[in-house]
């Protein structure tokens, strides 16, 4: 069950002018489930994207990169149930075939379509089922179908993930709405996740790629469930340019900062939702490392903690076996780290001081915090002023069960 995460409601998700979404059941892997989604973008939209750094990336990721370089994206096609990864040249052919099929329906060039797949790896993509399902998906296309889309891209997720915000720019109300999926095979660069974020703000198209990267760095690249980097990770940012305010020509302008903050808020909510719905997760954990020489080394330590199976299982058991956290700090790879400068906190409880057990620390205080569903681990390195944080979850018996039975 997801940790303090409720299913979204359609009423809470604002339509984005210039975006229509259609969803259908194409029987891609299982019958009677939403598994095929199309996003239709009005002419004039700008698109940027960030993708997995896994060298064994899926065919749709490769095609997306090619098509984004072409520009003028007008449609996106998403299937669940099959990742079209580990499928070689045949996978590329099938991914391109689905783009061609949707492009024909919309009188577009295939390069104007971005394909996305998620699901089981090393199985041929049933392109024929996708093509057969396109008419129904297109007939379903409506501006208000964000919740249907959030449901239609789920795999092992237990809760659909969708959030929406509105801000004022130049006296005009601007909308930001996004959806994501992901629950396992989650770590940065990015996660086994798909994320789609759209706004009607008017923004210089040359800024979208930079904006997508910065948003991913502040959200999806700060979460981890199990330390595995997926083959299919994709995060897409769309600006339809339909709002009536003056164009934003710089991200660091006053208007650009307002827009970026709203988009970052939605992106973080989506990223947090992935961790809260991590496979078998019972706890949502913030790992904050401060007092580093650089933000990069703070992240290095934070991920050592967040990726440790021993740390994660201790959190599941509510066992304050906190030497495991100090051990992870020690093996994070900072060669000149001085253990005598390290302090460790669980929420308000000061556990370790100067590299050793705090004399005032009591086991019952640590256990009290460990029993909570939301916990902050804070590590002070005592070697600088930099800080950074990541978000993770615990490891439970259910994580093993889900992944052992995933294909059956």
C-alpha angles and dihedrals in degrees: 000000000000116000110249091327122132126197112260123246125226091233091061094055115083117214113240112228108240096032127096124179131199128187133187145163109257099166092237093158108342132024125243098027133106105254109146123067133175127196115200116199124199119239112277097040120138123215135195129178145192121201143188120290091212106124089215090064121167125259094251090054090054092048092047091054091051094048095045088056087056091054131201096089112190105168143027126204121200129184130181129201096051126055097196086218126135087024101117123207091338088063091053091051092050094046091051091046091059090050090050091049095052092042090056091054091051099037090241135131113262088241088066091066125080116204124207129184134182132176137060118015127227097025123115114259109247093230091168091062091047092051091047091052097050098087091055092046092050092047088054094053112130134152092239099054098102093117092049088052092050088053093043096058097050123118116164090352114124095197131039112243120219135137137175138194137179127207136175120248119177090347091305127113111240124193129217117186129167145171133196141177132206140112108160140025084046127159134118124293069068137298133259085281146121118209130182122186125179137181134178090219118129107241133159106266092225089067097057097085093049090045092050090052094048092047092049091048091054096045126008092033089058099058133083134173104171108353095251118131110216129224095231109044113147133167117185127191120197129190112188094189092219098127116102099230123109113280117271107234100175131037091216093054116107091256092043092053092051091051094044092050091053092047091046091051092054092043092052092047089053092047092047089049090058090055093043088053094043112147106281093350119163099169137045111215130193113201111197121182119189138168093054128141091237137011088241094061090046089056089046091058094041092055092047087059096040094049097047111112089202092055093044094049091048089056090050090053092044085234113152092216087148098164084082089067092050090048090054090051089052096052095042089104106253100141098197097041112141110214090201089069097055126107124183129202135184103202103302095346115103102214106168128025126189091353096308139076112298106244089223094053116113124197092226090058091054091048091050091058094041090058092060121101091227121044136173119210111197123189122187111200096189095217107098147338103274123111140178139165143208134194126229143151139227129269116245136178087259092064090063092045094051094049095042091054099035098113097039 
